[in-house]
């Protein structure tokens, strides 16, 4: 008969608990570029070039700290992607009193003639500039994704910066005039100019992935479909291969990301954008 000393049990308990407890998630770490742009990463900055995914939703801490808003970033981080975010306009440190916060702040800026999209694109490009210059990001494998208002800004950033190799938009805003906050500003010149459909040509022939519920009245299912079709049409007119993947999925909850979307998007990113070990097929 084997006799176990009581002194062994505390150590054995520690080993057993370590084996069954999940590994701690990376912490959200805050940084600032040499030009003064604040950004966050999920975990520390790498000491070598990595594929990189920008993720947009609200505040950078809230985005990277939430599995829901990280979306396909959860899967891509396991594949070696660096996850990066910024505060989007009128959220977190990008809120500029006396403007309202959130989407009401976007509408307020439009009334002031303030192009909040251009400002957001500028900040994101400066972050990407520095990540590449400092040897943190592999410029051949850069993507962006976002949810709802963040999906709108992700599409806008991809249209703005050709270094983005692929963009995924989850239940995205595509036409500001559909939003309640913009109903009274539908004829505003700035609001009209920021409709995503006007940037269709800039995304022609480039990898674009969109998912939207079949009855999303908050941001507009029909408008998201129209943007996808416009990008495809622009590509065909330029004799470029269409790389638009549009998913319209039954979603009785209305404005939310349909279940299973993150796996679909992650698989798409790995095929279209890839990693150094598994580059995209030409």
Secondary structure as GFF3:
##gff-version 3
##sequence-region A 1 282
A	DSSP	three_ten_helix	6	8	.	.	.	ID=ss1
A	DSSP	alpha_helix	9	20	.	.	.	ID=ss2
A	DSSP	beta_strand	28	32	.	.	.	ID=ss3
A	DSSP	beta_strand	38	42	.	.	.	ID=ss4
A	DSSP	beta_strand	50	56	.	.	.	ID=ss5
A	DSSP	alpha_helix	60	64	.	.	.	ID=ss6
A	DSSP	alpha_helix	67	70	.	.	.	ID=ss7
A	DSSP	alpha_helix	73	78	.	.	.	ID=ss8
A	DSSP	beta_strand	82	85	.	.	.	ID=ss9
A	DSSP	three_ten_helix	92	94	.	.	.	ID=ss10
A	DSSP	alpha_helix	102	111	.	.	.	ID=ss11
A	DSSP	alpha_helix	116	133	.	.	.	ID=ss12
A	DSSP	beta_strand	137	147	.	.	.	ID=ss13
A	DSSP	alpha_helix	149	160	.	.	.	ID=ss14
A	DSSP	beta_strand	166	170	.	.	.	ID=ss15
A	DSSP	three_ten_helix	176	178	.	.	.	ID=ss16
A	DSSP	three_ten_helix	180	185	.	.	.	ID=ss17
A	DSSP	alpha_helix	189	193	.	.	.	ID=ss18
A	DSSP	three_ten_helix	196	203	.	.	.	ID=ss19
A	DSSP	beta_strand	207	213	.	.	.	ID=ss20
A	DSSP	alpha_helix	221	237	.	.	.	ID=ss21
A	DSSP	beta_strand	244	249	.	.	.	ID=ss22
A	DSSP	alpha_helix	261	272	.	.	.	ID=ss23
###
